[in-house]
């Protein structure tokens, strides 16, 4: 499953979050680092959900 990721520029780098996975966030100094970290965060988040017997939520966000 694919999830929409929002990456925002800040004064000190970048922050990212996944609207369909509340609490799934990452921050980095560069866009590349932040992109890598949010992908890892998504995998970790979904793995934790599976460990607790929870199903991965359907992606409902729309990106254009």
C-alpha positions as CSV (number, residue, x, y, z in Angstrom):
1,X,0.0,0.0,0.0
2,X,1.1,3.5,-0.7
3,X,0.6,6.5,1.6
4,X,0.8,10.2,0.8
5,X,3.7,11.9,2.5
6,X,3.9,15.6,3.3
7,X,7.3,17.1,3.5
8,X,7.7,20.7,4.7
9,X,10.7,22.9,4.8
10,X,11.6,24.6,8.1
11,X,14.3,26.9,9.3
12,X,16.5,24.0,10.4
13,X,15.7,21.4,7.7
14,X,12.7,19.4,6.8
15,X,9.8,17.6,8.5
16,X,7.6,14.9,7.2
17,X,4.3,13.3,8.2
18,X,1.8,10.8,6.9
19,X,-1.8,11.9,7.4
20,X,-3.2,8.3,7.2
21,X,-0.8,7.1,9.9
22,X,-1.2,9.5,12.9
23,X,2.0,9.8,14.8
24,X,4.2,8.7,11.9
25,X,6.7,11.6,11.5
26,X,10.3,12.2,10.6
27,X,12.7,15.1,10.5
28,X,16.1,15.6,8.8
29,X,18.6,18.3,7.7
30,X,18.1,17.6,4.0
31,X,15.2,16.6,1.7
32,X,17.0,13.3,0.9
33,X,17.6,12.4,4.5
34,X,14.0,13.3,5.5
35,X,12.6,11.2,2.6
36,X,14.7,8.2,3.7
37,X,13.7,8.6,7.3
38,X,9.9,8.9,6.7
39,X,10.1,5.7,4.6
40,X,11.7,4.0,7.5
41,X,9.2,5.5,9.9
42,X,6.3,4.1,7.8
43,X,7.8,0.6,7.8
44,X,8.3,0.8,11.6
45,X,4.8,2.2,12.2
46,X,3.2,-0.6,10.2
47,X,5.3,-3.3,11.8
48,X,4.2,-2.1,15.2
49,X,0.6,-2.2,14.1
50,X,1.0,-5.8,12.9
51,X,2.6,-6.8,16.2
52,X,-0.5,-5.5,18.0
53,X,-2.8,-7.3,15.6
54,X,-4.0,-4.1,13.9
55,X,-4.6,-3.9,10.2
56,X,-2.8,-1.3,8.2
57,X,-5.2,1.6,7.5
58,X,-6.4,2.3,4.0
59,X,-4.9,5.2,2.3
60,X,-7.5,8.0,2.0
61,X,-5.3,11.0,1.4
62,X,-5.2,12.5,-2.1
63,X,-2.1,14.2,-3.5
64,X,-1.9,16.1,-6.7
